[in-house]
Amino acid sequence: MSRWGARAGRRVVALSLLLGGVLLVTPPSTPRTAAVSLVRVHTAHAADHPRDVVWVLCLGSDARPGQRLVGQRADAIQMVGLNLRTGAGTMIGVPRDSYVEIPGHGRDKINASMTYGGPQLMAGSVSRLVGVRPDYVFTTGFDGFRAMVRAIGGVTVHSRFAFSDPVRPQGYHVGTNRLTPFQALIFGRVRHPLPRGDFDRSANQEELLRSILRRVRAHESTPGFMERGLLAAARNMDTDLGPAELYRLAQAVTGIDPGRLRGCVITGPTGYAGAASVVYPDVAQARRVGRDARRDGTLDHGC
């Protein structure tokens, strides 16, 4: 075995033991107190993509302190495809106000699926829109997101727009912005200063995911860096995955090249459903993007 292979093997063993130890000695978080949730999607159907492609529905919960993380509306919705073989990936952003058919509940904003049926129903609603079934649903709240960003020492994003916000007196400028955990949260939530509102906010959320991956990839060999991140996640996580599956998923994420993680936001006209402001998603675009990326996690034909 090569020296590199031996080091990688020892790292696999160390991280696997770390995950196992954390899950054994840390009391499991309840759904009410968990800052992060990661669940496997239950489905009666076989996976509609190859085994070397993993799809994760990433959600930002709108839960406030004391509220159940997976019982509130989803504030951020990103379907992320990861190709474990090539290191490429795709993010499909779904505006939270997309007005769709929710199985068993009629037409409503897609993020209401979380309040009706939690992560499983949310996975079903997004799957109906994009035509791709996720393998997992990862949900984080305000505190969980900030804790993760804090564990990796902040992030650097590349903003397409200049805008201001009270939490960052100098504002966000076009180009590189170094963000604290709280500023990163605001960067992914603000929409009113952006030219296309919800659509640009969704694109900013994709840039945040890239920035987290860039930070992790740049420091994954730094002693203690990955361990701190895994501990921060596992200690506050409600999950039905075992240590081996958690590690496999962590490896899938860190194996993706940030430069090959492409993003697309589902667009469509805005309007009203009753008194509610909604987005009428372009279903044809959503299905086309889903078909393009479903089999290999790669967006080959553009957004």
Buried (B, 14 or more C-beta within 10 A) or exposed (E): EEEEEEEEEEEEEEBBEBBBEBBEEEEEBEEEEBBBBBBBBEBEEEEBBBEEBBBBBBBBBBBEEEEBBBBBBBBBBBBBBBBBEBBBBBBBBBBBBBBBEBBEBEEBBBBBBBBBBBBBBBBBBBBBBBBBBBBBBBBBBBBBBBBBBBBBEBBEBEBEBEBEBEEBEEEBEEEEBEBBBBBBBBBBBBBEBBEBBBBBBBBBBBBBBBBBBBBBBEBEEEEEBBBBBBBBBBBBBBBEBEBEBBBBBBEBBEBBEBEBBBBBBBBBEBEEEEEEEBBBBBBEBBBBBBEBBBBBBBBEEEB
